[in-house]
């Protein structure tokens, strides 16, 4: 019922959005006398803001066509090099550029598409041969493909690294820090030649007992049964994944927006004022952010519930009790993967110390293969997107990878 109610509301708002768009255009049309009054721009701006907020959204595109390599503009094309039921490995091929440091960026499976990391990819493209995990919307995966859980996530990472081949580096943003760390431990124990040379984790929930945030509190103050009964729904019949149990993206988005409702209201009020003042560029920047932020996808219920249990309630990884298909994930097994933990001072999703905990539990690594960086004045999103990411944080990550290009 919840999913059907949401779809009904989405359909109604889509129509209202179209009408609002037409109204905004009419209020700004030179043929309309109201467009020359003080009332016209205000009304048009209000309709524009509503139309943008109510518009339906699908999966965004990365949209890369070129990058700069050694001062020259180089065409970029996207290619899917490995397809799996719940995700694919995407490669950003730079035409005419051979070699380069191989980098696997692992995007979070947390309600948003991999395009949320567009800024991360864009910054790394000039100097790296970039791959990214492009997770699928669970409601689009037929039930015949089976379920997807945390163990499958780890398996996918291992398979993606093996496809890329030896010598790659791995960058995990937020949620995938735990499965990426687990994959690195298992590959190290197996002496897998495709294990990453470095593992960079940014704002990841390695140990959520450190400086718990509101996200951590919500995940721990209720039992497993509450999540299964209240946030897990069945995909309706009109989607390819009909019958699949999922944690819908619209619920995740609602939760995140509710956490910072005041900030979101201020952003839309500011966008409205920019439109009234005729500052289209500033308004467009806000629109671009929300176009991405509101583009959400569903997660398979098995993955979501197992993550709640293992990561947020049981703290299995930092306590040395995490299992992968009946096999213990041993942090001490990592001997030669250089680990970098990056945190944001103002991160309200993964608090200070949660990612740094990875360095403490990596008892098999010498200090020379461990590094911690705390980005001052940076929130969760700013760790991997925006000016501070491009100018301050990315150079730290790049230097760390360069320093450990050759495995001892």
C-alpha positions as CSV (number, residue, x, y, z in Angstrom):
1,X,0.0,0.0,0.0
2,X,2.8,2.4,0.9
3,X,4.6,2.0,-2.5
4,X,1.3,2.3,-4.4
5,X,0.4,5.4,-2.5
6,X,3.8,6.9,-3.3
7,X,3.4,6.2,-7.0
8,X,0.0,7.8,-7.0
9,X,1.3,10.9,-5.3
10,X,4.3,11.0,-7.7
11,X,2.0,10.8,-10.7
12,X,-0.2,13.6,-9.4
13,X,2.8,15.8,-8.7
14,X,4.3,15.1,-12.1
15,X,1.1,16.6,-13.6
16,X,1.2,19.6,-11.2
17,X,4.9,20.1,-12.0
18,X,4.1,20.4,-15.8
19,X,1.3,22.8,-15.1
20,X,3.6,24.9,-12.9
21,X,6.2,25.0,-15.6
22,X,3.7,26.2,-18.1
23,X,2.5,28.8,-15.6
24,X,6.1,30.0,-14.9
25,X,6.8,30.4,-18.7
26,X,3.5,32.3,-19.2
27,X,4.3,34.7,-16.3
28,X,7.6,35.5,-18.0
29,X,6.3,35.7,-21.5
30,X,6.8,39.2,-23.0
31,X,3.2,38.9,-24.4
32,X,1.8,38.8,-20.9
33,X,1.4,42.3,-19.3
34,X,2.0,40.8,-15.8
35,X,5.6,40.0,-16.8
36,X,6.3,43.7,-16.6
37,X,5.0,44.1,-13.1
38,X,6.7,43.3,-9.7
39,X,4.1,40.5,-9.2
40,X,5.1,38.6,-12.4
41,X,8.7,37.6,-11.6
42,X,7.7,36.6,-8.0
43,X,4.8,34.4,-9.2
44,X,7.0,32.9,-12.0
45,X,9.8,32.2,-9.5
46,X,7.4,30.5,-7.0
47,X,6.0,28.3,-9.8
48,X,9.5,27.4,-11.0
49,X,10.6,26.3,-7.5
50,X,7.5,24.2,-7.1
51,X,7.8,22.7,-10.6
52,X,11.4,21.7,-9.9
53,X,10.6,20.2,-6.5
54,X,7.6,18.2,-7.8
55,X,9.2,16.9,-11.0
56,X,9.7,13.1,-11.3
57,X,13.3,11.9,-11.7
58,X,15.0,8.8,-13.1
59,X,18.6,7.7,-13.2
60,X,20.9,10.6,-14.0
61,X,23.7,10.4,-16.5
62,X,27.4,11.1,-15.6
63,X,27.5,13.2,-18.8
64,X,31.3,13.2,-19.2
65,X,32.5,13.9,-22.7
66,X,36.0,15.1,-22.1
67,X,38.7,15.7,-19.5
68,X,42.1,17.4,-19.4
69,X,45.2,15.2,-19.6
70,X,48.6,16.9,-19.6
71,X,47.1,20.1,-20.7
72,X,45.2,18.6,-23.6
73,X,41.5,18.0,-24.0
74,X,40.8,14.3,-24.3
75,X,37.5,12.7,-25.2
76,X,35.9,10.4,-22.6
77,X,33.5,7.6,-23.2
78,X,31.6,5.4,-20.8
79,X,31.7,1.7,-21.2
80,X,30.3,-1.2,-19.2
81,X,33.0,-3.8,-18.9
82,X,31.3,-6.2,-16.6
83,X,27.5,-6.7,-16.0
84,X,26.0,-8.3,-12.9
85,X,22.3,-8.6,-11.9
86,X,22.5,-5.9,-9.2
87,X,25.3,-3.7,-10.6
88,X,27.8,-3.2,-13.3
89,X,31.4,-2.1,-13.5
90,X,31.6,1.1,-15.5
91,X,34.9,2.3,-17.1
92,X,35.6,5.9,-18.2
93,X,37.8,5.4,-21.2
94,X,40.1,8.3,-22.1
95,X,40.6,8.2,-25.9
96,X,44.3,7.9,-26.9
97,X,45.5,7.7,-23.3
98,X,47.3,4.5,-22.4
99,X,48.1,3.2,-19.0
100,X,47.6,5.4,-15.9
101,X,46.9,4.5,-12.3
102,X,43.9,2.2,-12.2
103,X,41.3,3.3,-9.7
104,X,38.1,1.6,-8.6
105,X,35.6,4.0,-7.0
106,X,33.0,2.1,-5.0
107,X,29.8,4.1,-4.8
108,X,27.4,3.7,-1.9
109,X,24.4,1.5,-2.3
110,X,22.3,3.8,0.0
111,X,19.4,5.1,-2.0
112,X,21.2,7.2,-4.5
113,X,22.8,6.3,-7.9
114,X,26.5,6.2,-8.5
115,X,26.2,9.6,-10.3
116,X,26.1,11.1,-6.8
117,X,29.9,10.7,-7.1
118,X,30.1,12.7,-10.4
119,X,32.4,15.3,-8.8
120,X,34.6,12.5,-7.3
121,X,35.0,10.9,-10.8
122,X,35.6,14.2,-12.5
123,X,38.4,15.2,-10.2
124,X,40.2,11.8,-10.6
125,X,39.8,11.4,-14.4
126,X,42.7,13.5,-15.6
127,X,45.3,11.4,-13.8
128,X,43.7,8.0,-13.4
129,X,42.1,5.1,-15.3
130,X,38.8,5.3,-13.5
131,X,36.2,2.5,-12.9
132,X,33.1,2.8,-10.8
133,X,30.5,0.5,-9.3
134,X,27.2,1.4,-11.0
135,X,24.6,-0.2,-8.7
136,X,21.1,-1.0,-10.1
137,X,17.8,0.1,-8.8
138,X,16.5,-3.1,-7.0
139,X,12.9,-2.5,-8.2
140,X,14.3,-3.0,-11.8
141,X,15.9,-6.4,-11.0
142,X,13.6,-9.4,-11.7
143,X,12.9,-11.6,-8.7
144,X,14.3,-14.5,-10.8
145,X,17.8,-13.0,-10.3
146,X,17.7,-13.9,-6.6
147,X,18.4,-11.8,-3.6
148,X,21.3,-9.5,-2.8
149,X,22.9,-9.1,0.6
150,X,26.2,-7.9,2.2
151,X,28.0,-11.1,1.3
152,X,27.0,-10.5,-2.4
153,X,28.3,-7.0,-2.1
154,X,31.7,-8.2,-1.0
155,X,31.8,-10.8,-3.8
156,X,31.0,-8.1,-6.4
157,X,33.9,-6.0,-5.2
158,X,36.3,-8.9,-5.4
159,X,35.1,-9.8,-8.8
160,X,35.3,-6.2,-10.0
161,X,38.9,-5.9,-8.8
162,X,39.8,-9.2,-10.4
163,X,38.4,-7.9,-13.7
164,X,40.4,-4.7,-13.5
165,X,43.5,-6.7,-12.7
166,X,46.5,-6.3,-10.4
167,X,47.8,-2.9,-9.5
168,X,44.5,-1.1,-8.9
169,X,43.7,1.2,-6.1
170,X,40.3,1.3,-4.4
171,X,38.3,4.4,-3.1
172,X,35.2,3.7,-0.9
173,X,32.8,6.5,-0.3
174,X,30.7,6.2,2.9
175,X,28.6,3.0,3.2
176,X,30.9,0.7,1.1
177,X,33.8,1.2,3.5
178,X,32.8,-1.9,5.4
179,X,32.4,-4.3,2.5
180,X,35.5,-2.9,0.8
181,X,37.5,-3.4,4.0
182,X,36.2,-6.9,4.3
183,X,37.0,-7.6,0.6
184,X,40.5,-6.3,1.2
185,X,41.0,-8.6,4.2
186,X,39.7,-11.7,2.4
187,X,41.8,-11.0,-0.7
188,X,44.9,-10.4,1.4
189,X,44.4,-13.7,3.3
190,X,44.1,-15.5,-0.1
191,X,47.2,-13.6,-1.5
192,X,44.9,-12.6,-4.4
193,X,47.1,-10.8,-6.9
194,X,44.2,-8.4,-7.7
195,X,44.0,-7.1,-4.1
196,X,44.2,-3.3,-4.2
197,X,47.5,-1.5,-3.5
198,X,45.7,1.1,-1.4
199,X,42.3,1.3,0.2
200,X,40.9,4.8,0.8
201,X,37.8,5.1,3.0
202,X,35.9,8.4,3.2
203,X,33.3,9.0,5.8
204,X,32.7,5.3,6.3
205,X,30.8,3.6,9.2
206,X,33.6,1.2,10.3
207,X,32.8,1.6,14.0
208,X,29.5,3.5,14.5
209,X,30.0,3.6,18.3
210,X,32.5,6.4,17.8
211,X,30.8,9.8,17.9
212,X,27.4,8.4,17.0
213,X,25.2,10.5,14.8
214,X,21.5,10.7,14.4
215,X,21.7,8.1,11.6
216,X,23.5,5.7,14.0
217,X,20.9,6.4,16.7
218,X,18.0,5.6,14.5
219,X,19.7,2.4,13.4
220,X,20.3,1.2,17.0
221,X,17.3,2.3,19.0
222,X,14.9,-0.1,17.3
223,X,15.1,-3.9,16.9
224,X,15.6,-5.7,13.6
225,X,11.9,-6.6,13.5
226,X,10.9,-2.9,13.5
227,X,12.9,-2.2,10.3
228,X,11.5,-5.3,8.7
229,X,7.9,-4.4,9.5
230,X,8.1,-0.6,8.9
231,X,10.5,0.2,6.1
232,X,10.5,-2.9,4.0
233,X,7.9,-3.0,1.2
234,X,7.1,-5.1,-1.8
235,X,7.8,-3.8,-5.3
236,X,4.4,-3.3,-7.2
237,X,3.5,-5.4,-10.2
238,X,4.2,-2.7,-12.8
239,X,8.0,-2.9,-12.2
240,X,10.4,-5.6,-13.5
241,X,11.3,-6.4,-9.9
242,X,7.6,-7.1,-8.9
243,X,7.4,-9.1,-5.7
244,X,10.9,-8.2,-4.5
245,X,11.2,-6.9,-0.9
246,X,13.0,-3.6,-0.9
247,X,13.9,-0.6,1.2
248,X,12.6,2.1,-1.1
249,X,14.7,5.1,-2.1
250,X,11.9,7.5,-1.4
251,X,11.9,6.5,2.3
252,X,15.6,6.9,2.5
253,X,15.4,10.4,0.9
254,X,12.6,11.4,3.3
255,X,14.7,10.4,6.2
256,X,17.8,12.3,5.1
257,X,15.8,15.4,4.2
258,X,14.0,15.3,7.6
259,X,17.4,15.3,9.4
260,X,18.3,18.7,7.8
261,X,14.8,20.1,6.9
262,X,15.7,23.6,7.9
263,X,18.7,23.7,5.6
264,X,16.7,22.3,2.7
265,X,14.0,24.9,3.2
266,X,16.6,27.7,3.3
267,X,18.2,26.3,0.1
268,X,14.8,26.5,-1.7
269,X,14.1,30.0,-0.3
270,X,17.5,31.1,-1.5
271,X,16.8,29.6,-4.9
272,X,13.5,31.4,-5.1
273,X,15.2,34.8,-4.3
274,X,17.9,34.1,-7.0
275,X,15.1,33.5,-9.5
276,X,13.3,36.7,-8.5
277,X,16.6,38.6,-8.9
278,X,17.2,37.1,-12.3
279,X,20.3,35.2,-11.0
280,X,19.7,32.1,-13.1
281,X,23.3,30.7,-12.6
282,X,23.0,30.5,-8.8
283,X,19.5,29.1,-9.1
284,X,20.7,26.5,-11.6
285,X,23.5,25.4,-9.3
286,X,20.9,24.6,-6.5
287,X,18.7,22.9,-9.0
288,X,21.6,20.7,-10.2
289,X,22.3,19.6,-6.7
290,X,18.7,18.7,-6.0
291,X,18.3,17.0,-9.3
292,X,20.9,14.5,-8.1
293,X,19.9,14.4,-4.5
294,X,16.3,13.6,-5.3
295,X,17.2,10.9,-7.8
296,X,16.8,7.8,-5.6
297,X,16.7,4.0,-6.1
298,X,15.6,1.0,-4.0
299,X,17.8,-1.4,-2.1
300,X,17.2,-5.1,-1.8
301,X,15.8,-5.8,1.7
302,X,18.3,-8.5,2.4
303,X,21.2,-6.1,2.0
304,X,19.6,-3.3,4.0
305,X,18.6,-5.5,6.9
306,X,22.0,-7.3,7.0
307,X,23.8,-4.0,7.0
308,X,21.6,-2.7,9.9
309,X,22.5,-5.9,11.8
310,X,26.2,-6.3,11.0
311,X,27.4,-2.7,10.8
312,X,25.1,-0.6,13.0
313,X,23.8,-3.0,15.7
314,X,26.3,-5.8,16.1
315,X,29.5,-3.9,15.2
316,X,30.9,-7.1,13.9
317,X,33.8,-5.8,11.9
318,X,35.6,-3.7,14.6
319,X,34.9,-6.4,17.2
320,X,36.5,-9.1,14.9
321,X,33.3,-11.1,14.5
322,X,32.3,-10.3,10.9
323,X,31.7,-13.4,8.8
324,X,31.6,-13.8,5.0
325,X,29.8,-16.9,3.8
326,X,30.9,-18.8,7.0
327,X,34.4,-17.4,6.9
328,X,35.8,-14.9,9.4
329,X,36.9,-11.5,8.1
330,X,40.3,-11.0,9.8
331,X,41.6,-7.4,9.8
332,X,45.0,-8.7,10.8
333,X,45.2,-10.5,7.4
334,X,46.0,-7.2,5.7
335,X,49.8,-6.9,5.4
336,X,50.5,-4.8,2.4
337,X,47.5,-2.7,1.5
338,X,48.0,0.9,2.4
339,X,45.0,2.3,4.2
340,X,43.9,5.9,4.2
341,X,41.0,7.0,6.4
342,X,39.4,10.4,5.5
343,X,36.8,12.1,7.8
344,X,35.0,15.4,7.7
345,X,34.9,17.6,10.8
346,X,31.2,18.4,10.3
347,X,30.1,15.0,9.0
348,X,26.6,14.4,10.4
349,X,26.3,10.9,8.8
350,X,29.6,9.2,9.9
351,X,31.0,10.9,13.0
352,X,34.6,11.6,13.8
353,X,36.5,8.4,14.6
354,X,34.2,6.0,12.8
355,X,36.4,5.7,9.7
356,X,39.6,6.2,11.7
357,X,38.7,3.0,13.5
358,X,39.9,1.0,10.5
359,X,43.4,2.0,11.2
360,X,43.2,0.7,14.8
361,X,41.8,-2.7,13.9
362,X,44.4,-3.2,11.0
363,X,46.9,-4.7,13.4
364,X,48.8,-6.5,10.6
365,X,49.7,-3.2,8.9
366,X,52.9,-1.3,9.8
367,X,52.4,2.4,10.6
368,X,53.9,3.4,7.3
369,X,50.9,1.9,5.6
370,X,48.3,3.8,7.7
371,X,47.2,7.4,7.3
372,X,44.5,9.5,8.8
373,X,43.2,12.8,7.4
374,X,40.5,15.0,8.9
375,X,39.1,17.7,6.6
376,X,38.4,20.8,8.7
377,X,35.0,22.4,8.2
378,X,33.8,19.8,5.8
379,X,30.4,17.9,6.1
380,X,29.6,14.5,4.7
381,X,28.8,15.5,1.1
382,X,31.8,17.8,1.0
383,X,34.2,15.0,1.6
384,X,33.8,13.7,-2.0
385,X,32.2,16.7,-3.8
386,X,32.8,20.4,-4.2
387,X,35.7,22.8,-4.0
388,X,37.3,21.4,-0.8
389,X,37.2,17.9,-2.2
390,X,38.8,19.1,-5.5
391,X,41.4,21.4,-3.9
392,X,42.3,20.0,-0.5
393,X,41.1,16.4,0.0
394,X,41.7,14.9,-3.5
395,X,45.4,15.8,-3.5
396,X,45.8,13.9,-0.2
397,X,44.2,10.8,-1.7
398,X,46.2,11.1,-4.9
399,X,49.5,11.5,-3.1
400,X,48.8,8.5,-0.9
401,X,48.1,6.3,-3.9
402,X,51.2,7.6,-5.7
403,X,53.4,6.8,-2.7
404,X,52.2,3.2,-2.7
405,X,52.0,2.4,-6.4
406,X,54.5,-0.4,-6.0
407,X,53.7,-3.2,-3.6
408,X,56.6,-4.3,-1.5
